[in-house]
Amino acid sequence: MKSLNTLAILLLICFSANAQKVSKKGNLSELNGKTVQLVFDYSDIEIGKKKLAEKDYIADKVQELNKKEAGKGDTWKAAWESDRSSRHEPKFLKLLSENCDKATFGMEEGDYIATVKTIFLEPGFNIGITRKDALVSLEIDFASSASPDKIIGTVTVLNATGKVFGGMDFDNGGRITEAYAKAGKGFGNYLCKKGLK
């Protein structure tokens, strides 16, 4: 019984160390009741344990997959890029909107701009016998549309993990989409409870 309690405490510490954290700098109270345009920025991402620049990660992955099967890496790259607008961004927006109704978020022009910068991404993996969740960290800068260069506040979302329910997430796009969904939910909850005060 003592060893079970010790194991439970160790597991709790491990999960707590990687738990999603949301924090804010600046005053975002003026966003209350306003429209906010989301703009996604992927220009400076570090990927995986080695913290590779995205272009290096993609080049390595394409080469690795094309060695296994001709054209497989090129297909993977196309999906990697298209998943952003077709899967990750819509899911982030959906969960954000479901969890915060004090402002109206969308992709069209609004009173304010929220630039959602992905700063770290762990795609994770699932090979059946073992798996690793995807993970995403974001910095979200807010500015008035009238003065887009003047940042009024920044929200940081760290370590949002993603996996598909039931463990059937062999496609990295599905895992990453769920990480963005969790980030959107955490971001929305934080904004409505603390961020817009």
Helices and strands as residue ranges (DSSP letters): H 2-17, E 21-26, G 29-31, E 35-41, E 46-47, E 52-53, H 54-68, H 72-83, I 84-88, H 89-99, E 104-106, E 112-122, E 125-126, E 131-132, E 134-144, E 147-162, G 165-167, H 172-190, I 191-195
